[in-house]
Amino acid sequence: LSRKLQIIPILGFIAVGVLIGPAGLGLLGNSSMDVELGDFGILFLLFSEGLELPFERFSQLAKLAATIGLGQVIVTTVAIAGLVATMGVAGLNPTGESAFIVGCVGALSSSAFVLPVLKANGWEEGRLGVASCAILLLQDLLVAPL
């Protein structure tokens, strides 16, 4: 279906999730089993991405991830948390803890969206593409503890 619509598969999966989820047809609710199933989905996504990453490329990206990746996550988390703490977010009491959580979530991006765009445009092997891949690698690794 995603090929016919000419969208990346992850967008198709999200569209189906919204369609069958509680906001759509209601076939799936917000039960603990649904949450665990979603966790397994994320785990399998990260595993499949890891299978496509050769060890040499991983070592190259790990060095950059430790520097610019960590810097990006820290700066973005602090910036977003600061905005949330000072300006607030609708429906959220802007405490330090909630601002930090929103900052952490806002600092992460989805490699499932970004990597296909990098590959499609031939940017993956360029200087900025390698830096982007390093940041995405670190963000993928940070999903579990956050």
N, C-alpha and C positions, 0 to 999 in steps of 0.2 A: 504494500500500500504506500509506504514512504517513497519507493522508487517512482510509482505512478504520479505521486504528488510532487516529486522532485524535492524532497526534504531529507535531512539526515535522519537515520533511524531513531535516534534518541528523541527527536521531536515527535515522531510517530508514537513512541512508547508513552511519552508524557501526555499526548492528546488522548490516547486510549485510556490511560489512568484517570484523567479528568472526566472522560466520558462515563466510565464504569464506576467511578468513585462516589463518595457521599454528595458531592456538589453536582453530579450528573444523574445517571440512572439509579444510583444508590445500590448497585450490586455488591459493592464492597463498602464497609463502614470504617470506623476508626478503632477497631478492636485491637487488642495486643497482638493477635495473630497477624493482622494486616501490617502492623508496624514491623514485626519480625520478618515478614516476607519482604518488605521494603528494604530492610537491612541486608538481607541476603542478596537482593538485587544489586545494591550498591557494592557489596563484596564481590559479586561476580563481574560487575563492570570493571572494577579496579583490577581484578585478576586478569581479565581478558586484555586490558590495556598493558599490563605487565608482561604478558606473553609476547606482545608485539615489540617489546623494547629490548634490543640486544644489550648484553652486559657492557660492551665498550661504550655504547651511547649512554647507558645508565651512569657509568663512572664519570663521563664528561659532564652530564647534567647534574650529578650529585655535587660537584665542586661549585657550580654556579648556584645551585639551590641553597647551599649553605650560606651564601653571601647575599646575592640580590634577592633570592626567593624569601629568605628570612627577613630581610630588610623591608620588602614589599608588604609582607604579612603584618609585621609589627607597626609600620607607619600607617597602613590602611586601617588596622584595628584601632589604633589610638585615635586617628582622625574621625572615624565613624562613631566610636564610643564617645568622643568629646562632643560631637554634634548632637548625639542622642541625649547626652547628659545635660547639655545646655538648652537645647531647643525642645527636647521631648519628641515622642512619636505618638500618634493618635492611639489611644487605648492602652498605652504603656506608661506605667509610673517610672519616670526616669531616675531610678536608683543607680548607683555605681555598678552593681552586679548586672542588672538588666542592660545597661548601656554597654558593658563589656561583652555580654553575650551577643547583642546585636552587632557590635563591632567585629567580633570573630566571624559571625556568619557573613557579614558584608565583605570581609577580606578575602573570602574564598570565591573562586570562579569554577566553572565546570569545564574540565578538559574534554568531556564528551561533546561540548559545543565548540570549543576553541580549536582543538586539534584537526577536525575535518576542514575547518576554514583555512588553517595554516597549510594543510596538505593540498587542498583544492587550488590555492593561489600560488603554490610552489614556494612558500615562505618558510617552511619547516627547517631547511638547512641553512638559511641566512643567519646573520649575526643576531638580529632581533628575534627570529624564529627559535633559535637555540635558547636564547634567554627566556623567551615565553614558555618553552617546553620545560625548562628548569623550574620556573616559578610554578607551573601547573603540577609538576611532579611533587614538589614540596606541599602544595595545597592538597593534593590527593592523599598524601601521607598524613596530613594534619586533620583530615576528616574524622578519623577514628577517635583520637583523644578529645577533639572538640565536641 
